[in-house]
């Protein structure tokens, strides 16, 4: 009986870990899609992943690319890392200044649309940008 309970507990633990990994994978995919859309300058793709009404707006994000120093960068110029459970940093080097920065992408569950969405995009500079 003890062996059965031990096996049952192990199975429950493994399934809980698997659900957590699936959640992280979905958040990572949403962050990747958003980063790709931003680097491509594709407003339609941004709107597909971004929460409607979030600030900055998709138009503002595309306008801010130059100010953020990412207007000439491609998707491959970024290193995506998980900064916290709901935030990913897309680390890059500013094309104008050479400073290390990170594009912060906040991810949230969106039960209404049945998935994961980005609800904030902004830049983090200095030591916050390189949490490695």
C-alpha positions in Angstrom: 0.0 0.0 0.0 2.9 2.4 0.8 4.5 1.7 -2.6 1.2 2.5 -4.3 0.8 5.8 -2.4 4.5 6.7 -3.2 4.0 6.0 -6.9 0.7 8.0 -6.9 2.4 11.0 -5.2 5.3 10.8 -7.7 2.8 10.8 -10.6 1.0 13.8 -9.2 4.2 15.7 -8.7 5.4 15.0 -12.3 2.1 16.1 -13.8 2.2 19.3 -11.8 5.8 20.0 -13.1 4.7 19.2 -16.7 1.8 21.7 -16.5 4.3 24.4 -15.2 6.7 23.7 -18.1 3.8 23.9 -20.6 2.8 27.3 -19.1 6.4 28.5 -19.4 6.6 27.2 -23.0 3.4 29.1 -23.9 4.7 32.3 -22.3 8.1 31.9 -24.1 6.4 31.4 -27.5 4.2 34.5 -27.0 7.4 36.5 -26.2 9.2 35.1 -29.2 6.2 36.0 -31.5 6.1 39.5 -30.1 9.8 40.0 -30.5 9.7 38.7 -34.1 6.8 41.0 -34.9 8.5 44.1 -33.5 11.8 43.4 -35.3 9.9 42.9 -38.6 7.9 46.0 -38.0 4.7 44.0 -38.5 1.9 45.9 -36.7 -0.7 43.1 -37.6 1.5 40.4 -35.9 2.0 42.7 -32.9 -1.8 43.2 -32.5 -2.3 39.4 -32.7 -0.1 38.9 -29.6 -0.7 42.2 -27.7 -3.5 43.0 -25.3 -5.9 45.4 -26.9 -5.7 48.9 -25.3 -2.3 48.2 -23.7 0.3 51.0 -23.4 2.4 51.6 -25.4 0.2 50.9 -28.4 1.4 48.8 -31.4 1.9 52.1 -33.3 3.9 53.6 -30.4 6.0 50.5 -30.2 6.9 50.8 -33.9 7.7 54.5 -33.4 9.8 53.8 -30.3 12.1 51.2 -32.1 14.5 54.0 -33.1 14.6 55.5 -29.6 15.1 52.1 -28.1 18.0 51.4 -30.5 16.5 48.4 -32.2 15.4 49.8 -35.5 18.3 48.2 -37.4 18.4 44.9 -35.4 17.0 41.6 -36.5 15.4 38.8 -34.3 18.8 37.0 -34.2 20.4 40.1 -32.5 18.4 39.4 -29.3 19.0 36.9 -26.5 15.6 36.0 -24.9 15.7 35.0 -21.2 13.1 34.6 -18.5 13.5 37.5 -16.0 10.5 36.3 -13.9 7.5 34.1 -14.3 5.7 36.8 -16.2 8.5 38.8 -17.7 11.0 38.0 -20.5 14.0 40.1 -21.4 15.2 40.3 -25.0 18.8 41.4 -24.4 20.5 43.4 -27.0 23.2 46.0 -27.6 21.9 49.4 -28.6 22.9 50.1 -32.2 23.7 53.8 -31.5 25.2 53.8 -28.0 26.6 50.3 -27.7 25.0 50.0 -24.2 23.5 46.7 -23.1 19.7 47.0 -22.9 16.8 44.6 -22.8 13.4 44.8 -24.3 11.0 43.7 -21.4 8.0 41.8 -22.4 5.3 41.2 -19.8 3.2 38.1 -20.4 -0.2 37.3 -19.0 -2.8 34.5 -19.3 -5.8 35.7 -21.3 -8.7 33.3 -20.5 -11.1 35.3 -22.7 -9.0 34.6 -25.8 -7.8 31.2 -24.5 -4.1 31.8 -24.5 -1.2 33.9 -23.5 -0.8 37.6 -24.5 1.7 40.4 -24.0 0.4 43.3 -22.1 3.5 45.6 -21.8 6.7 46.2 -23.8 9.4 48.5 -22.6 13.2 48.9 -22.3 15.3 48.1 -19.3 18.8 49.6 -19.2 22.0 49.0 -17.3 22.4 46.3 -14.7 18.7 45.4 -14.9 19.2 44.4 -18.5 21.9 41.9 -17.8 20.5 39.7 -15.0 22.8 36.8 -16.0 
